[in-house]
Amino acid sequence: MSKYGEIHTFLREEKYLVEALKEMGYQIEVHPEGALLNSYYSDQEAKVANIIIRRDQLRGAYGDVGFVRQPDGQFAMIKDELDEYRGYGARWLGRVQQLYKEKQTLAMARAKGYTLKSREVIETSQGEQVRLQFVARR
Amino acid sequence: MQEKTITITLDERGNSTLDLEGFAGHGCEKAFDDFRGGDMVKVERKKPAYYTGHVVEREKSHR
């Protein structure tokens, strides 16, 4: 082996974020200029997002879930605070990041000439892992 | 010649591990950066083969 690294995924590319959310079964609204999120309490401060999943698609959620483009180019998740405990917290976001990174990696590898050798899904005590193995051109 | 492989393992918490085998020197850095894709590196460790590769490349370049 020649190098090992541990990496944390940032959501930067809209295309792969939308693809990841669609793969999770959601219909996505994309608003380049931003659109309002609906929340449980109508008197809550209105939040604006660029990518939105409406609450009628989010089982048990109090409000819509959205992603808003930050000044540094990353997408940040925004949601009703109550939904942190309704299945739309860090674990849900981690699944989005996992799918996003897989799609981004496969597209990059195709574009740069790496060959996908295998794809495995591994069950672990900490959830499902996806292992992709590529071969580089000489 | 050893095959150059890249193994990326993606977990459900937004983290991944990247393991490169058969690379040396600059080629290793380039592949690492390709697969990092602009994400944040939390841990990075070079393996012995990385340095071995450097020496071989230097020897070749002096011929």
N, CA and C atoms of all chains as a GROMACS GRO file, in nm:
protein
  603
    1MET      N    1   0.084  -0.120   0.000
    1MET     CA    2   0.000   0.000   0.000
    1MET      C    3   0.087   0.125   0.000
    2SER      N    4   0.038   0.227  -0.061
    2SER     CA    5   0.122   0.346  -0.065
    2SER      C    6   0.064   0.466   0.007
    3LYS      N    7  -0.067   0.471   0.024
    3LYS     CA    8  -0.122   0.585   0.098
    3LYS      C    9  -0.262   0.552   0.150
    4TYR      N   10  -0.290   0.608   0.268
    4TYR     CA   11  -0.419   0.585   0.331
    4TYR      C   12  -0.471   0.719   0.380
    5GLY      N   13  -0.601   0.740   0.366
    5GLY     CA   14  -0.657   0.865   0.417
    5GLY      C   15  -0.799   0.848   0.464
    6GLU      N   16  -0.839   0.932   0.559
    6GLU     CA   17  -0.978   0.938   0.604
    6GLU      C   18  -1.032   1.076   0.567
    7ILE      N   19  -1.150   1.076   0.508
    7ILE     CA   20  -1.202   1.197   0.444
    7ILE      C   21  -1.346   1.223   0.490
    8HIS      N   22  -1.379   1.349   0.505
    8HIS     CA   23  -1.519   1.384   0.534
    8HIS      C   24  -1.580   1.452   0.412
    9THR      N   25  -1.698   1.406   0.375
    9THR     CA   26  -1.764   1.455   0.252
    9THR      C   27  -1.836   1.588   0.275
   10PHE      N   28  -1.809   1.682   0.186
   10PHE     CA   29  -1.885   1.807   0.182
   10PHE      C   30  -1.978   1.803   0.060
   11LEU      N   31  -2.098   1.853   0.075
   11LEU     CA   32  -2.193   1.857  -0.036
   11LEU      C   33  -2.172   1.987  -0.112
   12ARG      N   34  -2.113   1.976  -0.230
   12ARG     CA   35  -2.083   2.097  -0.308
   12ARG      C   36  -2.151   2.098  -0.445
   13GLU      N   37  -2.168   1.979  -0.503
   13GLU     CA   38  -2.216   1.973  -0.642
   13GLU      C   39  -2.365   1.938  -0.643
   14GLU      N   40  -2.443   2.034  -0.692
   14GLU     CA   41  -2.590   2.019  -0.692
   14GLU      C   42  -2.635   1.892  -0.762
   15LYS      N   43  -2.570   1.863  -0.875
   15LYS     CA   44  -2.611   1.748  -0.957
   15LYS      C   45  -2.610   1.619  -0.876
   16TYR      N   46  -2.502   1.595  -0.801
   16TYR     CA   47  -2.492   1.469  -0.728
   16TYR      C   48  -2.580   1.470  -0.603
   17LEU      N   49  -2.601   1.587  -0.546
   17LEU     CA   50  -2.692   1.597  -0.431
   17LEU      C   51  -2.835   1.563  -0.474
   18VAL      N   52  -2.876   1.619  -0.587
   18VAL     CA   53  -3.011   1.591  -0.638
   18VAL      C   54  -3.024   1.442  -0.672
   19GLU      N   55  -2.921   1.386  -0.736
   19GLU     CA   56  -2.926   1.243  -0.771
   19GLU      C   57  -2.936   1.156  -0.646
   20ALA      N   58  -2.862   1.193  -0.542
   20ALA     CA   59  -2.862   1.116  -0.418
   20ALA      C   60  -3.002   1.119  -0.355
   21LEU      N   61  -3.062   1.237  -0.350
   21LEU     CA   62  -3.195   1.250  -0.289
   21LEU      C   63  -3.300   1.175  -0.370
   22LYS      N   64  -3.287   1.179  -0.502
   22LYS     CA   65  -3.381   1.104  -0.587
   22LYS      C   66  -3.367   0.955  -0.564
   23GLU      N   67  -3.243   0.910  -0.547
   23GLU     CA   68  -3.223   0.767  -0.522
   23GLU      C   69  -3.285   0.724  -0.389
   24MET      N   70  -3.296   0.818  -0.296
   24MET     CA   71  -3.362   0.788  -0.168
   24MET      C   72  -3.513   0.788  -0.182
   25GLY      N   73  -3.560   0.820  -0.303
   25GLY     CA   74  -3.703   0.811  -0.330
   25GLY      C   75  -3.781   0.941  -0.323
   26TYR      N   76  -3.710   1.052  -0.312
   26TYR     CA   77  -3.779   1.181  -0.298
   26TYR      C   78  -3.793   1.252  -0.432
   27GLN      N   79  -3.901   1.328  -0.443
   27GLN     CA   80  -3.916   1.421  -0.555
   27GLN      C   81  -3.859   1.553  -0.508
   28ILE      N   82  -3.773   1.608  -0.588
   28ILE     CA   83  -3.694   1.724  -0.544
   28ILE      C   84  -3.740   1.850  -0.616
   29GLU      N   85  -3.744   1.959  -0.542
   29GLU     CA   86  -3.762   2.092  -0.605
   29GLU      C   87  -3.626   2.160  -0.604
   30VAL      N   88  -3.589   2.214  -0.719
   30VAL     CA   89  -3.464   2.289  -0.728
   30VAL      C   90  -3.498   2.436  -0.756
   31HIS      N   91  -3.451   2.524  -0.670
   31HIS     CA   92  -3.479   2.666  -0.682
   31HIS      C   93  -3.347   2.744  -0.680
   32PRO      N   94  -3.294   2.776  -0.798
   32PRO     CA   95  -3.165   2.848  -0.799
   32PRO      C   96  -3.168   2.978  -0.718
   33GLU      N   97  -3.282   3.044  -0.716
   33GLU     CA   98  -3.292   3.170  -0.640
   33GLU      C   99  -3.341   3.149  -0.497
   34GLY      N  100  -3.374   3.026  -0.464
   34GLY     CA  101  -3.422   2.996  -0.329
   34GLY      C  102  -3.573   3.003  -0.320
   35ALA      N  103  -3.629   2.922  -0.230
   35ALA     CA  104  -3.775   2.922  -0.205
   35ALA      C  105  -3.796   2.894  -0.057
   36LEU      N  106  -3.913   2.932  -0.009
   36LEU     CA  107  -3.942   2.919   0.134
   36LEU      C  108  -3.971   2.774   0.173
   37LEU      N  109  -3.923   2.738   0.291
   37LEU     CA  110  -3.956   2.608   0.350
   37LEU      C  111  -4.081   2.624   0.436
   38ASN      N  112  -4.167   2.526   0.435
   38ASN     CA  113  -4.281   2.523   0.526
   38ASN      C  114  -4.236   2.460   0.657
   39SER      N  115  -4.282   2.517   0.768
   39SER     CA  116  -4.246   2.458   0.897
   39SER      C  117  -4.374   2.430   0.976
   40TYR      N  118  -4.359   2.360   1.088
   40TYR     CA  119  -4.475   2.318   1.167
   40TYR      C  120  -4.548   2.438   1.226
   41TYR      N  121  -4.471   2.530   1.284
   41TYR     CA  122  -4.532   2.649   1.343
   41TYR      C  123  -4.525   2.763   1.241
   42SER      N  124  -4.640   2.817   1.208
   42SER     CA  125  -4.643   2.920   1.104
   42SER      C  126  -4.574   3.048   1.147
   43ASP      N  127  -4.555   3.067   1.280
   43ASP     CA  128  -4.490   3.190   1.325
   43ASP      C  129  -4.338   3.176   1.332
   44GLN      N  130  -4.285   3.058   1.293
   44GLN     CA  131  -4.140   3.043   1.292
   44GLN      C  132  -4.079   3.127   1.180
   45GLU      N  133  -3.954   3.168   1.202
   45GLU     CA  134  -3.886   3.247   1.100
   45GLU      C  135  -3.877   3.166   0.970
   46ALA      N  136  -3.914   3.230   0.860
   46ALA     CA  137  -3.912   3.160   0.731
   46ALA      C  138  -3.769   3.130   0.689
   47LYS      N  139  -3.748   3.008   0.644
   47LYS     CA  140  -3.615   2.969   0.595
   47LYS      C  141  -3.623   2.947   0.445
   48VAL      N  142  -3.513   2.979   0.378
   48VAL     CA  143  -3.507   2.968   0.232
   48VAL      C  144  -3.406   2.860   0.196
   49ALA      N  145  -3.439   2.778   0.096
   49ALA     CA  146  -3.346   2.674   0.050
   49ALA      C  147  -3.345   2.668  -0.102
   50ASN      N  148  -3.237   2.610  -0.155
   50ASN     CA  149  -3.224   2.595  -0.300
   50ASN      C  150  -3.272   2.458  -0.349
   51ILE      N  151  -3.262   2.359  -0.262
   51ILE     CA  152  -3.311   2.225  -0.296
   51ILE      C  153  -3.406   2.185  -0.184
   52ILE      N  154  -3.527   2.147  -0.220
   52ILE     CA  155  -3.630   2.125  -0.118
   52ILE      C  156  -3.701   1.991  -0.138
   53ILE      N  157  -3.720   1.922  -0.024
   53ILE     CA  158  -3.808   1.805  -0.021
   53ILE      C  159  -3.926   1.847   0.065
   54ARG      N  160  -4.046   1.842   0.009
   54ARG     CA  161  -4.164   1.885   0.085
   54ARG      C  162  -4.203   1.778   0.187
   55ARG      N  163  -4.264   1.824   0.295
   55ARG     CA  164  -4.289   1.735   0.408
   55ARG      C  165  -4.386   1.623   0.377
   56ASP      N  166  -4.468   1.639   0.272
   56ASP     CA  167  -4.560   1.530   0.241
   56ASP      C  168  -4.486   1.405   0.193
   57GLN      N  169  -4.358   1.421   0.161
   57GLN     CA  170  -4.278   1.305   0.121
   57GLN      C  171  -4.189   1.253   0.233
   58LEU      N  172  -4.190   1.325   0.345
   58LEU     CA  173  -4.099   1.291   0.455
   58LEU      C  174  -4.182   1.234   0.569
   59ARG      N  175  -4.181   1.103   0.577
   59ARG     CA  176  -4.266   1.037   0.676
   59ARG      C  177  -4.236   1.086   0.818
   60GLY      N  178  -4.340   1.135   0.884
   60GLY     CA  179  -4.325   1.177   1.024
   60GLY      C  180  -4.266   1.315   1.045
   61ALA      N  181  -4.229   1.383   0.936
   61ALA     CA  182  -4.163   1.513   0.952
   61ALA      C  183  -4.265   1.624   0.980
   62TYR      N  184  -4.220   1.722   1.058
   62TYR     CA  185  -4.305   1.838   1.087
   62TYR      C  186  -4.296   1.944   0.977
   63GLY      N  187  -4.181   1.949   0.914
   63GLY     CA  188  -4.160   2.054   0.813
   63GLY      C  189  -4.089   2.001   0.690
   64ASP      N  190  -4.066   2.091   0.595
   64ASP     CA  191  -3.988   2.055   0.477
   64ASP      C  192  -3.840   2.044   0.515
   65VAL      N  193  -3.765   1.972   0.435
   65VAL     CA  194  -3.620   1.966   0.451
   65VAL      C  195  -3.558   2.030   0.327
   66GLY      N  196  -3.457   2.112   0.349
   66GLY     CA  197  -3.394   2.178   0.235
   66GLY      C  198  -3.243   2.183   0.247
   67PHE      N  199  -3.182   2.221   0.138
   67PHE     CA  200  -3.037   2.243   0.134
   67PHE      C  201  -3.015   2.380   0.074
   68VAL      N  202  -2.934   2.459   0.142
   68VAL     CA  203  -2.908   2.593   0.093
   68VAL      C  204  -2.761   2.611   0.063
   69ARG      N  205  -2.733   2.676  -0.049
   69ARG     CA  206  -2.594   2.701  -0.091
   69ARG      C  207  -2.533   2.808   0.000
   70GLN      N  208  -2.420   2.776   0.061
   70GLN     CA  209  -2.349   2.869   0.149
   70GLN      C  210  -2.251   2.954   0.068
   71PRO      N  211  -2.205   3.064   0.124
   71PRO     CA  212  -2.107   3.148   0.051
   71PRO      C  213  -1.980   3.072   0.011
   72ASP      N  214  -1.943   2.969   0.088
   72ASP     CA  215  -1.821   2.892   0.054
   72ASP      C  216  -1.847   2.783  -0.050
   73GLY      N  217  -1.970   2.777  -0.102
   73GLY     CA  218  -2.001   2.681  -0.207
   73GLY      C  219  -2.062   2.551  -0.158
   74GLN      N  220  -2.056   2.526  -0.028
   74GLN     CA  221  -2.114   2.403   0.025
   74GLN      C  222  -2.265   2.416   0.043
   75PHE      N  223  -2.333   2.303   0.033
   75PHE     CA  224  -2.476   2.299   0.067
   75PHE      C  225  -2.489   2.261   0.214
   76ALA      N  226  -2.569   2.337   0.287
   76ALA     CA  227  -2.599   2.304   0.426
   76ALA      C  228  -2.744   2.261   0.434
   77MET      N  229  -2.769   2.160   0.518
   77MET     CA  230  -2.906   2.111   0.536
   77MET      C  231  -2.980   2.203   0.632
   78ILE      N  232  -3.104   2.238   0.598
   78ILE     CA  233  -3.187   2.313   0.692
   78ILE      C  234  -3.321   2.243   0.707
   79LYS      N  235  -3.371   2.247   0.827
   79LYS     CA  236  -3.494   2.173   0.856
   79LYS      C  237  -3.558   2.231   0.982
   80ASP      N  238  -3.677   2.185   1.012
   80ASP     CA  239  -3.741   2.219   1.138
   80ASP      C  240  -3.662   2.149   1.249
   81GLU      N  241  -3.630   2.224   1.355
   81GLU     CA  242  -3.551   2.164   1.464
   81GLU      C  243  -3.617   2.039   1.520
   82LEU      N  244  -3.749   2.036   1.520
   82LEU     CA  245  -3.820   1.920   1.574
   82LEU      C  246  -3.788   1.793   1.494
   83ASP      N  247  -3.753   1.809   1.367
   83ASP     CA  248  -3.729   1.693   1.282
   83ASP      C  249  -3.595   1.625   1.306
   84GLU      N  250  -3.509   1.688   1.385
   84GLU     CA  251  -3.383   1.624   1.424
   84GLU      C  252  -3.414   1.489   1.490
   85TYR      N  253  -3.526   1.486   1.562
   85TYR     CA  254  -3.562   1.365   1.638
   85TYR      C  255  -3.672   1.285   1.568
   86ARG      N  256  -3.700   1.320   1.444
   86ARG     CA  257  -3.805   1.249   1.368
   86ARG      C  258  -3.746   1.174   1.249
   87GLY      N  259  -3.616   1.148   1.258
   87GLY     CA  260  -3.552   1.069   1.153
   87GLY      C  261  -3.480   1.150   1.048
   88TYR      N  262  -3.466   1.281   1.070
   88TYR     CA  263  -3.401   1.366   0.969
   88TYR      C  264  -3.285   1.443   1.031
   89GLY      N  265  -3.209   1.373   1.112
   89GLY     CA  266  -3.092   1.433   1.177
   89GLY      C  267  -2.963   1.391   1.110
   90ALA      N  268  -2.860   1.374   1.191
   90ALA     CA  269  -2.726   1.346   1.139
   90ALA      C  270  -2.721   1.214   1.062
   91ARG      N  271  -2.794   1.116   1.109
   91ARG     CA  272  -2.789   0.986   1.042
   91ARG      C  273  -2.849   0.994   0.901
   92TRP      N  274  -2.959   1.064   0.888
   92TRP     CA  275  -3.022   1.081   0.757
   92TRP      C  276  -2.928   1.157   0.664
   93LEU      N  277  -2.868   1.263   0.717
   93LEU     CA  278  -2.774   1.342   0.636
   93LEU      C  279  -2.653   1.257   0.596
   94GLY      N  280  -2.607   1.171   0.687
   94GLY     CA  281  -2.495   1.084   0.655
   94GLY      C  282  -2.525   0.991   0.538
   95ARG      N  283  -2.647   0.944   0.531
   95ARG     CA  284  -2.689   0.858   0.419
   95ARG      C  285  -2.689   0.938   0.288
   96VAL      N  286  -2.733   1.064   0.296
   96VAL     CA  287  -2.729   1.152   0.178
   96VAL      C  288  -2.584   1.169   0.133
   97GLN      N  289  -2.496   1.194   0.229
   97GLN     CA  290  -2.354   1.215   0.196
   97GLN      C  291  -2.293   1.089   0.136
   98GLN      N  292  -2.333   0.973   0.186
   98GLN     CA  293  -2.279   0.846   0.134
   98GLN      C  294  -2.318   0.829  -0.014
   99LEU      N  295  -2.445   0.851  -0.045
   99LEU     CA  296  -2.491   0.837  -0.183
   99LEU      C  297  -2.428   0.943  -0.273
  100TYR      N  298  -2.418   1.065  -0.221
  100TYR     CA  299  -2.358   1.176  -0.295
  100TYR      C  300  -2.214   1.141  -0.332
  101LYS      N  301  -2.138   1.096  -0.233
  101LYS     CA  302  -1.995   1.067  -0.256
  101LYS      C  303  -1.979   0.952  -0.355
  102GLU      N  304  -2.066   0.855  -0.348
  102GLU     CA  305  -2.056   0.743  -0.443
  102GLU      C  306  -2.080   0.794  -0.586
  103LYS      N  307  -2.182   0.874  -0.604
  103LYS     CA  308  -2.213   0.924  -0.738
  103LYS      C  309  -2.103   1.015  -0.790
  104GLN      N  310  -2.053   1.101  -0.704
  104GLN     CA  311  -1.945   1.192  -0.742
  104GLN      C  312  -1.818   1.112  -0.778
  105THR      N  313  -1.789   1.011  -0.699
  105THR     CA  314  -1.667   0.931  -0.722
  105THR      C  315  -1.676   0.855  -0.854
  106LEU      N  316  -1.792   0.793  -0.880
  106LEU     CA  317  -1.808   0.716  -1.004
  106LEU      C  318  -1.796   0.806  -1.126
  107ALA      N  319  -1.854   0.926  -1.117
  107ALA     CA  320  -1.847   1.019  -1.231
  107ALA      C  321  -1.704   1.067  -1.253
  108MET      N  322  -1.636   1.101  -1.144
  108MET     CA  323  -1.497   1.147  -1.156
  108MET      C  324  -1.410   1.036  -1.215
  109ALA      N  325  -1.429   0.913  -1.167
  109ALA     CA  326  -1.347   0.802  -1.213
  109ALA      C  327  -1.366   0.777  -1.363
  110ARG      N  328  -1.493   0.784  -1.407
  110ARG     CA  329  -1.520   0.767  -1.551
  110ARG      C  330  -1.449   0.875  -1.631
  111ALA      N  331  -1.459   0.999  -1.583
  111ALA     CA  332  -1.402   1.112  -1.658
  111ALA      C  333  -1.249   1.106  -1.662
  112LYS      N  334  -1.188   1.052  -1.559
  112LYS     CA  335  -1.041   1.054  -1.552
  112LYS      C  336  -0.977   0.920  -1.587
  113GLY      N  337  -1.057   0.826  -1.632
  113GLY     CA  338  -1.001   0.702  -1.686
  113GLY      C  339  -0.970   0.593  -1.586
  114TYR      N  340  -1.023   0.604  -1.464
  114TYR     CA  341  -1.008   0.493  -1.369
  114TYR      C  342  -1.115   0.389  -1.401
  115THR      N  343  -1.081   0.263  -1.385
  115THR     CA  344  -1.175   0.155  -1.415
  115THR      C  345  -1.233   0.097  -1.286
  116LEU      N  346  -1.365   0.092  -1.280
  116LEU     CA  347  -1.430   0.032  -1.163
  116LEU      C  348  -1.413  -0.119  -1.169
  117LYS      N  349  -1.350  -0.174  -1.064
  117LYS     CA  350  -1.322  -0.318  -1.060
  117LYS      C  351  -1.430  -0.391  -0.981
  118SER      N  352  -1.476  -0.330  -0.873
  118SER     CA  353  -1.580  -0.397  -0.794
  118SER      C  354  -1.656  -0.296  -0.708
  119ARG      N  355  -1.778  -0.334  -0.672
  119ARG     CA  356  -1.860  -0.256  -0.578
  119ARG      C  357  -1.921  -0.353  -0.480
  120GLU      N  358  -1.896  -0.331  -0.353
  120GLU     CA  359  -1.950  -0.419  -0.250
  120GLU      C  360  -2.029  -0.337  -0.150
  121VAL      N  361  -2.135  -0.396  -0.096
  121VAL     CA  362  -2.208  -0.335   0.015
  121VAL      C  363  -2.183  -0.424   0.136
  122ILE      N  364  -2.133  -0.363   0.241
  122ILE     CA  365  -2.092  -0.438   0.360
  122ILE      C  366  -2.177  -0.395   0.479
  123GLU      N  367  -2.239  -0.492   0.544
  123GLU     CA  368  -2.317  -0.462   0.665
  123GLU      C  369  -2.221  -0.458   0.784
  124THR      N  370  -2.226  -0.351   0.860
  124THR     CA  371  -2.142  -0.342   0.980
  124THR      C  372  -2.232  -0.303   1.097
  125SER      N  373  -2.175  -0.306   1.216
  125SER     CA  374  -2.253  -0.268   1.335
  125SER      C  375  -2.287  -0.119   1.331
  126GLN      N  376  -2.215  -0.044   1.248
  126GLN     CA  377  -2.239   0.100   1.239
  126GLN      C  378  -2.312   0.137   1.110
  127GLY      N  379  -2.376   0.039   1.049
  127GLY     CA  380  -2.453   0.067   0.928
  127GLY      C  381  -2.388   0.010   0.804
  128GLU      N  382  -2.447   0.044   0.692
  128GLU     CA  383  -2.402  -0.009   0.564
  128GLU      C  384  -2.282   0.070   0.511
  129GLN      N  385  -2.184  -0.003   0.463
  129GLN     CA  386  -2.071   0.064   0.397
  129GLN      C  387  -2.070   0.023   0.250
  130VAL      N  388  -2.031   0.116   0.165
  130VAL     CA  389  -2.016   0.087   0.022
  130VAL      C  390  -1.868   0.093  -0.010
  131ARG      N  391  -1.816  -0.017  -0.064
  131ARG     CA  392  -1.673  -0.022  -0.097
  131ARG      C  393  -1.656  -0.030  -0.248
  132LEU      N  394  -1.589   0.068  -0.304
  132LEU     CA  395  -1.564   0.073  -0.447
  132LEU      C  396  -1.414   0.052  -0.471
  133GLN      N  397  -1.382  -0.037  -0.564
  133GLN     CA  398  -1.240  -0.056  -0.596
  133GLN      C  399  -1.217  -0.021  -0.743
  134PHE      N  400  -1.116   0.061  -0.765
  134PHE     CA  401  -1.082   0.106  -0.900
  134PHE      C  402  -0.939   0.065  -0.934
  135VAL      N  403  -0.914   0.056  -1.064
  135VAL     CA  404  -0.779   0.032  -1.112
  135VAL      C  405  -0.738   0.154  -1.193
  136ALA      N  406  -0.614   0.199  -1.170
  136ALA     CA  407  -0.563   0.315  -1.244
  136ALA      C  408  -0.490   0.269  -1.369
  137ARG      N  409  -0.498   0.354  -1.470
  137ARG     CA  410  -0.419   0.327  -1.590
  137ARG      C  411  -0.273   0.344  -1.553
  138ARG      N  412  -0.187   0.271  -1.621
  138ARG     CA  413  -0.043   0.280  -1.589
  138ARG      C  414   0.013   0.415  -1.634
  139MET      N  415   0.483  -0.567  -1.303
  139MET     CA  416   0.455  -0.441  -1.234
  139MET      C  417   0.325  -0.453  -1.155
  140GLN      N  418   0.330  -0.404  -1.030
  140GLN     CA  419   0.212  -0.416  -0.944
  140GLN      C  420   0.097  -0.329  -0.996
  141GLU      N  421  -0.025  -0.384  -0.989
  141GLU     CA  422  -0.144  -0.310  -1.030
  141GLU      C  423  -0.168  -0.193  -0.935
  142LYS      N  424  -0.210  -0.083  -0.990
  142LYS     CA  425  -0.240   0.035  -0.907
  142LYS      C  426  -0.389   0.034  -0.875
  143THR      N  427  -0.423   0.016  -0.750
  143THR     CA  428  -0.564   0.010  -0.713
  143THR      C  429  -0.597   0.118  -0.611
  144ILE      N  430  -0.722   0.161  -0.619
  144ILE     CA  431  -0.775   0.260  -0.523
  144ILE      C  432  -0.901   0.200  -0.464
  145THR      N  433  -0.907   0.190  -0.334
  145THR     CA  434  -1.026   0.139  -0.266
  145THR      C  435  -1.083   0.251  -0.180
  146ILE      N  436  -1.209   0.285  -0.208
  146ILE     CA  437  -1.276   0.388  -0.129
  146ILE      C  438  -1.395   0.324  -0.059
  147THR      N  439  -1.401   0.342   0.071
  147THR     CA  440  -1.509   0.284   0.151
  147THR      C  441  -1.590   0.396   0.212
  148LEU      N  442  -1.719   0.399   0.180
  148LEU     CA  443  -1.807   0.510   0.220
  148LEU      C  444  -1.899   0.463   0.332
  149ASP      N  445  -1.896   0.533   0.445
  149ASP     CA  446  -1.986   0.492   0.552
  149ASP      C  447  -2.112   0.579   0.554
  150GLU      N  448  -2.200   0.552   0.650
  150GLU     CA  449  -2.329   0.623   0.656
  150GLU      C  450  -2.322   0.747   0.743
  151ARG      N  451  -2.201   0.793   0.772
  151ARG     CA  452  -2.188   0.913   0.855
  151ARG      C  453  -2.119   1.026   0.780
  152GLY      N  454  -2.111   1.008   0.647
  152GLY     CA  455  -2.049   1.113   0.567
  152GLY      C  456  -1.898   1.104   0.562
  153ASN      N  457  -1.844   0.990   0.607
  153ASN     CA  458  -1.699   0.973   0.605
  153ASN      C  459  -1.660   0.864   0.507
  154SER      N  460  -1.536   0.870   0.461
  154SER     CA  461  -1.487   0.763   0.375
  154SER      C  462  -1.340   0.741   0.404
  155THR      N  463  -1.294   0.620   0.371
  155THR     CA  464  -1.151   0.592   0.378
  155THR      C  465  -1.102   0.566   0.237
  156LEU      N  466  -0.979   0.604   0.214
  156LEU     CA  467  -0.919   0.594   0.081
  156LEU      C  468  -0.788   0.516   0.096
  157ASP      N  469  -0.775   0.408   0.023
  157ASP     CA  470  -0.657   0.322   0.036
  157ASP      C  471  -0.596   0.301  -0.102
  158LEU      N  472  -0.475   0.348  -0.122
  158LEU     CA  473  -0.409   0.338  -0.252
  158LEU      C  474  -0.298   0.235  -0.243
  159GLU      N  475  -0.294   0.145  -0.340
  159GLU     CA  476  -0.189   0.043  -0.343
  159GLU      C  477  -0.120   0.046  -0.478
  160GLY      N  478   0.011   0.021  -0.473
  160GLY     CA  479   0.088   0.008  -0.596
  160GLY      C  480   0.133   0.141  -0.655
  161PHE      N  481   0.103   0.250  -0.586
  161PHE     CA  482   0.142   0.383  -0.636
  161PHE      C  483   0.274   0.426  -0.572
  162ALA      N  484   0.334   0.522  -0.633
  162ALA     CA  485   0.454   0.582  -0.574
  162ALA      C  486   0.461   0.728  -0.616
  163GLY      N  487   0.511   0.809  -0.523
  163GLY     CA  488   0.542   0.949  -0.553
  163GLY      C  489   0.427   1.031  -0.607
  164HIS      N  490   0.453   1.105  -0.713
  164HIS     CA  491   0.357   1.202  -0.767
  164HIS      C  492   0.226   1.135  -0.811
  165GLY      N  493   0.237   1.017  -0.870
  165GLY     CA  494   0.117   0.945  -0.915
  165GLY      C  495   0.023   0.915  -0.800
  166CYS      N  496   0.084   0.890  -0.685
  166CYS     CA  497   0.005   0.862  -0.565
  166CYS      C  498  -0.072   0.987  -0.521
  167GLU      N  499  -0.004   1.100  -0.521
  167GLU     CA  500  -0.068   1.226  -0.479
  167GLU      C  501  -0.181   1.263  -0.574
  168LYS      N  502  -0.158   1.241  -0.702
  168LYS     CA  503  -0.260   1.278  -0.801
  168LYS      C  504  -0.386   1.192  -0.782
  169ALA      N  505  -0.367   1.063  -0.768
  169ALA     CA  506  -0.482   0.974  -0.750
  169ALA      C  507  -0.555   1.007  -0.618
  170PHE      N  508  -0.478   1.035  -0.515
  170PHE     CA  509  -0.539   1.069  -0.385
  170PHE      C  510  -0.626   1.194  -0.400
  171ASP      N  511  -0.572   1.295  -0.467
  171ASP     CA  512  -0.648   1.420  -0.486
  171ASP      C  513  -0.772   1.398  -0.572
  172ASP      N  514  -0.759   1.313  -0.676
  172ASP     CA  515  -0.875   1.283  -0.762
  172ASP      C  516  -0.989   1.227  -0.677
  173PHE      N  517  -0.957   1.131  -0.592
  173PHE     CA  518  -1.063   1.064  -0.515
  173PHE      C  519  -1.106   1.142  -0.392
  174ARG      N  520  -1.020   1.229  -0.345
  174ARG     CA  521  -1.061   1.316  -0.234
  174ARG      C  522  -1.169   1.411  -0.281
  175GLY      N  523  -1.158   1.456  -0.405
  175GLY     CA  524  -1.263   1.538  -0.466
  175GLY      C  525  -1.292   1.667  -0.392
  176GLY      N  526  -1.195   1.729  -0.334
  176GLY     CA  527  -1.216   1.857  -0.265
  176GLY      C  528  -1.269   1.844  -0.124
  177ASP      N  529  -1.287   1.719  -0.078
  177ASP     CA  530  -1.336   1.698   0.059
  177ASP      C  531  -1.223   1.716   0.161
  178MET      N  532  -1.263   1.720   0.287
  178MET     CA  533  -1.168   1.747   0.394
  178MET      C  534  -1.096   1.619   0.437
  179VAL      N  535  -0.964   1.625   0.438
  179VAL     CA  536  -0.885   1.510   0.484
  179VAL      C  537  -0.871   1.518   0.635
  180LYS      N  538  -0.915   1.411   0.702
  180LYS     CA  539  -0.906   1.407   0.849
  180LYS      C  540  -0.778   1.337   0.894
  181VAL      N  541  -0.741   1.233   0.820
  181VAL     CA  542  -0.619   1.156   0.851
  181VAL      C  543  -0.553   1.124   0.718
  182GLU      N  544  -0.420   1.134   0.713
  182GLU     CA  545  -0.348   1.103   0.591
  182GLU      C  546  -0.217   1.035   0.631
  183ARG      N  547  -0.190   0.921   0.570
  183ARG     CA  548  -0.071   0.846   0.610
  183ARG      C  549  -0.005   0.786   0.487
  184LYS      N  550   0.123   0.811   0.471
  184LYS     CA  551   0.195   0.750   0.359
  184LYS      C  552   0.249   0.615   0.404
  185LYS      N  553   0.245   0.519   0.310
  185LYS     CA  554   0.293   0.385   0.341
  185LYS      C  555   0.436   0.371   0.290
  186PRO      N  556   0.508   0.270   0.337
  186PRO     CA  557   0.648   0.253   0.296
  186PRO      C  558   0.667   0.252   0.145
  187ALA      N  559   0.575   0.192   0.072
  187ALA     CA  560   0.590   0.183  -0.073
  187ALA      C  561   0.596   0.321  -0.138
  188TYR      N  562   0.531   0.418  -0.074
  188TYR     CA  563   0.533   0.554  -0.127
  188TYR      C  564   0.677   0.603  -0.137
  189TYR      N  565   0.753   0.584  -0.029
  189TYR     CA  566   0.892   0.632  -0.026
  189TYR      C  567   0.981   0.547  -0.114
  190THR      N  568   0.954   0.416  -0.116
  190THR     CA  569   1.031   0.327  -0.202
  190THR      C  570   1.018   0.373  -0.346
  191GLY      N  571   0.895   0.408  -0.382
  191GLY     CA  572   0.869   0.455  -0.518
  191GLY      C  573   0.947   0.580  -0.550
  192HIS      N  574   0.958   0.669  -0.456
  192HIS     CA  575   1.034   0.792  -0.479
  192HIS      C  576   1.178   0.761  -0.518
  193VAL      N  577   1.238   0.667  -0.443
  193VAL     CA  578   1.379   0.633  -0.466
  193VAL      C  579   1.396   0.576  -0.606
  194VAL      N  580   1.308   0.486  -0.642
  194VAL     CA  581   1.318   0.424  -0.775
  194VAL      C  582   1.308   0.531  -0.884
  195GLU      N  583   1.214   0.623  -0.868
  195GLU     CA  584   1.197   0.726  -0.971
  195GLU      C  585   1.320   0.815  -0.980
  196ARG      N  586   1.380   0.846  -0.867
  196ARG     CA  587   1.498   0.932  -0.866
  196ARG      C  588   1.614   0.862  -0.937
  197GLU      N  589   1.630   0.731  -0.909
  197GLU     CA  590   1.737   0.656  -0.972
  197GLU      C  591   1.720   0.654  -1.124
  198LYS      N  592   1.596   0.635  -1.166
  198LYS     CA  593   1.570   0.630  -1.310
  198LYS      C  594   1.601   0.763  -1.375
  199SER      N  595   1.566   0.871  -1.307
  199SER     CA  596   1.582   1.002  -1.368
  199SER      C  597   1.728   1.041  -1.385
  200HIS      N  598   1.819   0.974  -1.314
  200HIS     CA  599   1.962   1.007  -1.325
  200HIS      C  600   2.031   0.928  -1.434
  201ARG      N  601   1.961   0.833  -1.493
  201ARG     CA  602   2.025   0.751  -1.597
  201ARG      C  603   2.037   0.825  -1.727
   0.00000   0.00000   0.00000
